[in-house]
Amino acid sequence: MSETPSKNEQKPPVGDVSSSSRMQLMLCGGTACVSSGSVKVKAALERELAKHDLTDEVDVVVTGCNGFCAKGPVMVVQPDGIFYQELKEKDIPHLVEEHMLKGRPVEKLMYSPPDKKTAVPTMSEIGFFKKQRLVALRNRGLLDPESIDEYIARDGYKALAKVLSEMTPEEVIDEMIASGLRGRGGGGFPTGIKWKTCRMAAGEPKYVVCNADEGDPGAYMDRSIVEADPHVVLEGMAIAAYAVGSSKGYVYIRHEYPLALKRLQKAMEDAREYGLLGKNIFGKGFDFDISIHFGAGAFVCGESTALMASMEGHVGEPRAKYIHTVDHGLWDRPTNLNNVETYANVPVIILRGTKWFTSIGTGDVSKSPWGGSKGTKVFSLVGKVNNTGLVEVPMGITLREIIFDIGGGIPNGKKFKAVQTGGPSGGVLPESLLDIPVDFDQLTKVGSMMGSGGMIVMDEDDCMVDIARYYIDFLAGESCGKCVPCREGLRQINKMLTDISNGEAEEGVLELLEETAHTVAETSLCALGGSAPNPVLSTLRYFRDEYEAHVREKRCPAGLCKNLVTYSIDPVNCNGCTLCAIKCPQHAITGERKKVHTIDTSLCIKCGICRDVCKQDAVIVK
Amino acid sequence: MSLVTIKINGSEVQVEQGEAILGPIRAQGIKVPTLCHMDGLEPYGACRLCMVEVGAGKRTKLVTSCNFPANEGLEIQTDTERVHRHRAMLAELLLARSPHVKVVQDIAASLGVEKARFTDTEESDCLLCGLCVRVCDEIVGASAIGYEGRGVDRVVGTPFYVNPDACIACGACTEVCPTGLIQMEEQTKERWRKELSGNERICRYSRMGVVSAKVCPHNYDCATCEVDQSIWDEFGMNAMLALAPGKRRKPEKVSHFFVVEDRFYSRGHTWAKLKGDHARVGMDDFAQRIVGQVSTVTLTAKPGDVVQSGQAALTVASNGHQANMVFPVSGKVMRVNPLLEDDPTVINDDCYQRGWLYVLEPQDSYEETRKLVDPEHADQWLLAEADDLFRTLSASGGAALSDGGELLPNFASNLDKESWDRVAKRFFSKV
């Protein structure tokens, strides 16, 4: 799994295809970098380039999300691949003069690994990028997402042309089945089989829908793909439409994604103008157009039947179904619903073939697409990890590689405790499982799931009861409330977890918690309820001792559950700096300068500020 | 539609392809608890109580029988440990939400759950079964009520918290509500009284499309209106529900007799159907079959009388023998059925709807019905009664039965006085 980027699916960037510039500044314009100031950086770059009369020689290209969000705003100088991070407006005059004018890269704006002082100049040498393998995100940071020409220059719409001129719909479907591609939205259902069922379903017209209703806290894979490379989604949908026999597509996207939305709309307009959407595409008699449907931001609308109910103008609630949406979906018509990332994988599979695609990943899909997990998966790596950001990795990579090699390990010298995969309803996995290969079946086996690709890292300061309670609280609020187990079950689970965390739970609560969680998992109407107990069941499975400490000893081992801890000052370590006394909002800390301080526990609200400000590690939480 | 063969707990049954399996399972006499299901409404799949296991061997899965479609070769298990465990937990969750609601208590008790172990308890009157919302949408077509909030905050409500113009005060929501919580009819009538005058006061039955355009002269006090009474007399139930094609609750045949599972039964074979603050009472199918073609009915009480359950309500005569029937509940008599005077055989024609006897104002509906056979257990009870009747008749020389064991029409006329009195005493004198 130690692929180097030279083997990646990346071709050199194109920049503005019509220009003959000698240098392209690929400035990240993803949401994270925009919010940390990349728009100002862009203006400064243009200003400085104009000042030095470099505008014709150096292009500034605003790209989609580069992925290394922790270090934003980031910029890659091509063709050399020099990576700059944490750019500020005030850095730009110096940077332009030194690098763009005099050809001397600026070391202090480059990345250095946390444990070393030496800068790593090129992007491909940085640990965060080294082990990634870009398939769905193959164009990220390499083109201007608002330019259809740049997409076409990087083989864009070539797969659609190939499909329309050389392949029958059945051949396309066979190709997808053989590739072993499985749904990236979380379900892991083989895409080709879904297409085949939809093609064979009776009923006209048929619809192709793209699920871009990404609702997991801290996860932004789909947003990033749409922001970085909107055309790949349109192309993937068009190929799906041809395969299933549809001429109408919808993208269901959250209203809270304004940048993604803007780029998607621009891409659709350009594609129509180029004749790549609309009537008689490529002169092959194939009609296909796409509309956008805005979601109002309900987590449950990521569920297929709730999504379709919402599109039909109803409240976004799942339908009770044993008939699948590929047979009876949107307006009761056969509907093919795939996730953004799934569609993004389609064009490259068509172009490079299943042999190439199946060379990445785990298992053997030659007999059945259920036989393994092929290709790559995009994760948003967040939480207590140095390099937070968006990463695409080959299936089968270990969690350890993702967290420690790509993610750069745990910040502040803390110890790794657990990782949650699969979003809020995923499972929480302990250190002993860090070496399992990441694929659909392995994660399910250990009580978690691939989900849509959220990955949240936790360290020794995180309490597992509190983590479970946090997610259940989120899910209880996002449950639509239709069915009894999800609505009432999550409510009771939430109450039990709150009691445990407050030290108010009685003996036997863990058994009742488990019993309730199993019923919610097995009897809920939709997958939201079905997977909601995962955080509880997995933490109970791997961190039961922590629960027992809360229940029996009324003790929170991580020192996080406020009701169960008291703050005190270690007289040996305290040097009387008075910092904690100054910062304490309750004036609960007293003591003379250079003498040991004390905390009045009757006033203390356990906010933790004293512990955070103490440089001597003298605040004890027990 | 083609027929397919499915297996329910091992026995083969032929059903229609794609038909929801709840009906066929219940037709086997198997009890399946439900809360959100109602014949005539689209399956909703929200209470999850009707879960059964389908599949064979180790690869079985839990599904809701109210909406799981029958397919050739489908194997269904209704009596497994897994089914029982999850149903009991669901009942326990409901019991924590609404410990005081009778229908929840009954379902929980039938699943062996006495008390919820959970600590987050409240006393919510609404179970969120969605029957009211769905009746208003699917049958009435008004969509005047819906849900607001989501997750644990979900409640049934009206748009913008006001009484909506869309409500036609048909009362169907109240009729189907298992707890009687929702009172849209009264609220809307109250608003009409305030806001409408003169010709604006359109009769609610006109709004329902049941009668031609008519202005209400009764200040929307429907209890005093002859239109309302005659419509009730006609349907014996909410007009919207009665008129919806195929939505009227059909009597079920148990042994040789019909029973409707929407009302309470006294052990003296009279029924009581509660609506709002009044109870309608009548004779059940078992009684009218035993009595035979009714020649005269003598009602022993008149409007204004206060009667006790178990007290004689009427004497019914047929072919020279007669029987005394008793009141199933106590209360004040409000009305008697005017049809009986003209033609008492309306009891034989339609004992559950048009052939009703009295309308009472019960003293305490809840307490009154506790003594009666509840709708859930009516079929079991009737089965036992039928067995008993056949044993009694066989002992009387079999004069009442055909060779095939069927009840002869007017069989009572074949019984001697002693045998008849034994039958009447055994079946009609209890409460």
Chai-1 contact restraints between the chains, C-beta under 6 A:
chainA,res_idxA,chainB,res_idxB,connection_type,confidence,min_distance_angstrom,max_distance_angstrom,comment,restraint_id
A,A320,B,G45,contact,1.0,0.0,6.0,A-B,restraint_1
A,A320,B,N67,contact,1.0,0.0,6.0,A-B,restraint_2
A,Y322,B,F68,contact,1.0,0.0,6.0,A-B,restraint_3
A,Y322,B,P69,contact,1.0,0.0,6.0,A-B,restraint_4
A,A476,B,G151,contact,1.0,0.0,6.0,A-B,restraint_5
A,A476,B,V152,contact,1.0,0.0,6.0,A-B,restraint_6
A,G477,B,G151,contact,1.0,0.0,6.0,A-B,restraint_7
A,S479,B,G151,contact,1.0,0.0,6.0,A-B,restraint_8
A,C480,B,R150,contact,1.0,0.0,6.0,A-B,restraint_9
A,G481,B,R150,contact,1.0,0.0,6.0,A-B,restraint_10
A,G481,B,G151,contact,1.0,0.0,6.0,A-B,restraint_11
A,G481,B,R154,contact,1.0,0.0,6.0,A-B,restraint_12
A,K482,B,A46,contact,1.0,0.0,6.0,A-B,restraint_13
A,C483,B,A46,contact,1.0,0.0,6.0,A-B,restraint_14
A,C483,B,R48,contact,1.0,0.0,6.0,A-B,restraint_15
A,V484,B,C47,contact,1.0,0.0,6.0,A-B,restraint_16
A,V484,B,R48,contact,1.0,0.0,6.0,A-B,restraint_17
A,V484,B,L90,contact,1.0,0.0,6.0,A-B,restraint_18
A,V484,B,L93,contact,1.0,0.0,6.0,A-B,restraint_19
A,P485,B,R48,contact,1.0,0.0,6.0,A-B,restraint_20
A,E488,B,L93,contact,1.0,0.0,6.0,A-B,restraint_21
A,E488,B,R97,contact,1.0,0.0,6.0,A-B,restraint_22
A,G489,B,L93,contact,1.0,0.0,6.0,A-B,restraint_23
A,R491,B,V152,contact,1.0,0.0,6.0,A-B,restraint_24
A,Q492,B,F118,contact,1.0,0.0,6.0,A-B,restraint_25
A,Q492,B,D120,contact,1.0,0.0,6.0,A-B,restraint_26
A,K495,B,D120,contact,1.0,0.0,6.0,A-B,restraint_27
A,L512,B,R117,contact,1.0,0.0,6.0,A-B,restraint_28
A,T519,B,H86,contact,1.0,0.0,6.0,A-B,restraint_29
A,T519,B,M89,contact,1.0,0.0,6.0,A-B,restraint_30
A,E522,B,L62,contact,1.0,0.0,6.0,A-B,restraint_31
A,T523,B,R48,contact,1.0,0.0,6.0,A-B,restraint_32
A,T523,B,M51,contact,1.0,0.0,6.0,A-B,restraint_33
A,T523,B,H86,contact,1.0,0.0,6.0,A-B,restraint_34
A,L525,B,G45,contact,1.0,0.0,6.0,A-B,restraint_35
